[in-house]
């Protein structure tokens, strides 16, 4: 039976969301080990992968936001160590875009693999390699079965036109095999190129042999995990977390409400129907100080970021330089549970500096309050990245206050 609705203030919703995402706890820093990593992964469920390396690769950053100055090889071991050598616990697949995911999510995503096998839900130029180019894909699959892990660049086929996205036929076939679950990522080369291998040679036997849930059960389980990671969320927020379509998700949300797993609520300022996870905590005060990556699950859904924090945020990587408002790789700064600033950052690895290419204060914040804690977080990040210090090289309304604080 559906439980009674109740109202939440905007501040309460924000505190719930921050707690669900793991903010407010003490950060273990260099002392972080597998237990701390596991707790963070339980809270976020996945780490989005992105190829941009102007600061550091995106999958490392949400853990820095929650764990502080943690050893990055902690994630490398969990994601890409050889099977049986070290405690690997993550695999790569399409979830919220390309993602690193805990092993136990693999059976819950087999419905997506089955659809990809039929050419559904994937890019057209990849899907055709499961139809008109299927013999080519199957020949590559057999080659990997016989020869072992292989990168697209090792197949020996020329790239197509189009720069970064000018994939060879081999790359397209390998990606269809990956999307359809016939291949997975064995590890990554130093260039971050993916090495493909058979799932049974990478994933634990108990994962490979686990029964495949019915589609409806898998969709329901993914929505429940999203709800736990979000705390309070609209139907759109819940669907977006693992990129589920309305037809797959909306009936399952209704079932979760009926089962008492999700509680319908009304949130101050939110127009959409909203749901609270039944175990969500409501801290007494807002907490959390961190630099947030563009692909952090706390803010990756832009309408949610605006509802929670009043943050109008756009990733400007693909915007021409002269049309950017804030910069190329901009990280919002969370201070005591509020977004108070945003900084455009770059790792100058040759000079050993973390460059602040612009620093902008949010309209509700004060530079005198923000500058010192932001500088402290920037210095922490510089040390984590192996850089010698922070250099404020650009402008923006907060740049002078940062220079003065340094």
Secondary structure, 3 states (H helix, E strand, C coil): CCCCCEEECHHHHHHHHHHHCCCCCCCCHHHCCHHHHHHHHHHHCEEECCCCCCCCCHHHHHHHHHHCCCCCHHHHHHHHCCCCCCCCCEEEEECCCEEEEEHHHCHHHHHHHHHHHCCCCCCHHHHHHHCCCHHHHHHHHHHHHHHCCECHHHCCCCCCCCHHHCCCHHHHHHHHHHHCCCCEEEEECCCCCEEEECHHHCCCHHHHCCCCCCHHHHHHHHHHHHHHHHCEEEHHHHHHHCCCCHHHHHHHHHHHHHCCCEEEEEECCCCCCEEEECCCCCCCCCCCCEEECCCCCCCCCHHHHHHHHCCCCCCCCCCCHHHCCCCCCEEEEEECCEEEEEEEEEEECCCCEEEEEEEEECCCCCHHHHHHHHHHHHHHHHHHCCCCEEEEEEECCCHHHHHHHC
